[in-house]
């Protein structure tokens, strides 16, 4: 989804407000895969958003419980 020509999902991942759900990576272009992976790595390293938690639980695991 785009808003003002920005990929909202990518922004959310980069801000630590969402996970990059790798199960659907094959539906993304190689360029988008790299962008999302990089955004998540940077958010983790900077401990932004959900990455402030020492043991964040991925939503797909939380839903199984």
C-alpha positions as CSV (number, residue, x, y, z in Angstrom):
1,X,0.0,0.0,0.0
2,X,1.3,3.4,-0.9
3,X,0.5,6.8,0.5
4,X,2.1,9.9,-1.0
5,X,4.2,7.5,-3.1
6,X,5.7,5.9,0.0
7,X,5.4,2.2,0.7
8,X,3.5,2.2,4.0
9,X,4.6,-1.4,4.9
10,X,8.2,-0.6,4.4
11,X,7.9,2.6,6.6
12,X,6.2,0.5,9.3
13,X,8.9,-2.1,9.2
14,X,11.6,0.5,9.3
15,X,10.1,2.2,12.3
16,X,9.8,-1.1,14.2
17,X,6.0,-1.0,14.1
18,X,5.7,-4.2,12.0
19,X,7.6,-7.4,11.1
20,X,8.7,-8.3,7.6
21,X,6.7,-11.5,7.1
22,X,9.3,-13.5,5.1
23,X,6.7,-16.2,4.3
24,X,5.4,-13.9,1.6
25,X,8.8,-12.6,0.4
26,X,8.5,-14.7,-2.8
27,X,5.6,-12.4,-3.7
28,X,7.9,-9.3,-3.6
29,X,10.4,-8.2,-6.2
30,X,14.1,-8.8,-5.4
31,X,14.4,-5.1,-4.8
32,X,11.6,-5.0,-2.3
33,X,12.9,-8.0,-0.5
34,X,16.2,-6.3,0.0
35,X,14.6,-3.1,1.1
36,X,12.3,-4.8,3.7
37,X,15.1,-7.0,5.0
38,X,17.4,-3.9,5.3
39,X,14.7,-1.9,7.0
40,X,14.0,-4.6,9.6
41,X,17.7,-5.1,10.3
42,X,18.2,-1.4,10.8
43,X,15.1,-1.2,13.1
44,X,16.4,-4.2,15.1
45,X,19.9,-2.7,15.4
46,X,18.5,0.7,16.5
47,X,16.0,-1.1,18.9
48,X,13.1,0.9,17.4
49,X,9.5,0.1,18.1
50,X,8.9,-3.6,18.8
51,X,12.6,-4.3,18.8
52,X,12.9,-2.5,22.2
53,X,11.4,-5.7,23.7
54,X,14.1,-8.3,24.6
55,X,12.1,-11.2,23.2
56,X,9.4,-9.9,20.8
57,X,6.9,-12.5,19.8
58,X,6.2,-12.6,16.0
59,X,2.4,-12.2,15.4
60,X,2.2,-15.5,13.5
61,X,3.5,-17.3,16.7
62,X,1.3,-15.2,19.0
63,X,-1.8,-16.1,17.0
64,X,-1.0,-19.9,17.3
65,X,-1.2,-19.7,21.1
